[in-house]
Amino acid sequence: MAETAVAGATIILDLGKRSRKQIKRLRRGEGKLAARIDETVAQLRADGELAEGDVVVAVVKQKPKSRFKLF
């Protein structure tokens, strides 16, 4: 049987459009985006807006590839 946990609030972080490389680094837990998410979560916890059982969702869109290449 699957157990369901009752979670608190859901926090959504919209990080906008980023390059494919930045998204790949985020998936590995590296790079500027991962650091930005860590900073934001730490700040929310310090302010008391994020409890232990709350869920944080990061939304990132991939920038479209450039159509024109010079060389």
HUKARA-V211778 format. One record per residue. SS is DSSP state (@ for helix, = for strand, . for the rest). OMEGA is omega in radians with two decimals (none if undefined). D_LAST is the distance of its C-alpha to the last C-alpha in whole Angstrom. Layout:
ss=SS omega=OMEGA d_last=D_LAST
ss=SS omega=OMEGA d_last=D_LAST
This chain:
ss=. omega=3.11 d_last=58
ss=. omega=3.10 d_last=55
ss=. omega=3.10 d_last=56
ss=. omega=3.12 d_last=54
ss=. omega=3.10 d_last=54
ss=. omega=-3.11 d_last=55
ss=. omega=3.09 d_last=52
ss=. omega=-3.12 d_last=52
ss=. omega=3.06 d_last=50
ss== omega=3.13 d_last=46
ss== omega=3.14 d_last=44
ss== omega=3.09 d_last=40
ss== omega=3.11 d_last=37
ss== omega=-3.10 d_last=34
ss== omega=3.07 d_last=31
ss== omega=-3.14 d_last=29
ss== omega=-3.13 d_last=25
ss== omega=-3.13 d_last=24
ss=. omega=3.13 d_last=21
ss=@ omega=-3.13 d_last=21
ss=@ omega=3.13 d_last=21
ss=@ omega=3.13 d_last=24
ss=@ omega=3.11 d_last=26
ss=@ omega=3.10 d_last=25
ss=@ omega=3.11 d_last=27
ss=@ omega=3.12 d_last=30
ss=@ omega=3.11 d_last=31
ss=. omega=3.14 d_last=31
ss=. omega=-3.12 d_last=33
ss=. omega=2.98 d_last=31
ss=@ omega=-3.07 d_last=29
ss=@ omega=-3.12 d_last=29
ss=@ omega=3.11 d_last=30
ss=@ omega=3.11 d_last=33
ss=@ omega=3.14 d_last=34
ss=@ omega=3.11 d_last=34
ss=@ omega=3.11 d_last=36
ss=@ omega=3.12 d_last=39
ss=@ omega=-3.11 d_last=39
ss=@ omega=3.13 d_last=40
ss=@ omega=3.12 d_last=42
ss=@ omega=3.14 d_last=44
ss=@ omega=3.11 d_last=45
ss=@ omega=3.10 d_last=46
ss=@ omega=3.14 d_last=48
ss=@ omega=3.13 d_last=50
ss=@ omega=3.14 d_last=50
ss=. omega=-3.13 d_last=52
ss=. omega=-3.11 d_last=50
ss=. omega=3.13 d_last=49
ss=. omega=-3.07 d_last=52
ss=. omega=-3.07 d_last=52
ss=. omega=-3.11 d_last=51
ss=. omega=-3.11 d_last=49
ss== omega=3.10 d_last=45
ss== omega=3.14 d_last=42
ss== omega=3.11 d_last=39
ss== omega=-3.14 d_last=36
ss== omega=3.14 d_last=33
ss== omega=3.08 d_last=30
ss== omega=3.14 d_last=27
ss== omega=3.07 d_last=24
ss=. omega=3.08 d_last=21
ss=. omega=3.12 d_last=19
ss=. omega=3.10 d_last=15
ss=. omega=-3.10 d_last=13
ss=. omega=-3.01 d_last=12
ss=. omega=3.07 d_last=9
ss=. omega=-3.09 d_last=6
ss=. omega=-3.09 d_last=4
ss=. omega=none d_last=0
